[in-house]
Amino acid sequence: MSVFNRRNAAVGWITWAVGKRVLKRKAKEAAPSIDPETKKPNRSAIALLVAGMVGVLTFWRRRSGDDEPE
């Protein structure tokens, strides 16, 4: 008897498909977004935006200084 057969492949595919949907839904709920009542982004969204901008600026500044000889 083979370990891999059509039934196990179908069950695995269905489990994978359902699991992806569940995880996508959970990720959307957990992601910071705009508050529907006040129409303002929540604090975690603002913090992520600021952290991303600081990271980009740090990378850009460091990369522009690479041309100078030491």
ABEGO torsion letter per residue (X at the ends): XBABBAAAAAAAAAAAAAAAAAAAAAAAAABBBBBAAAGBBBAAAAAAAAAAAAAAAAAAAAAAAAABBX
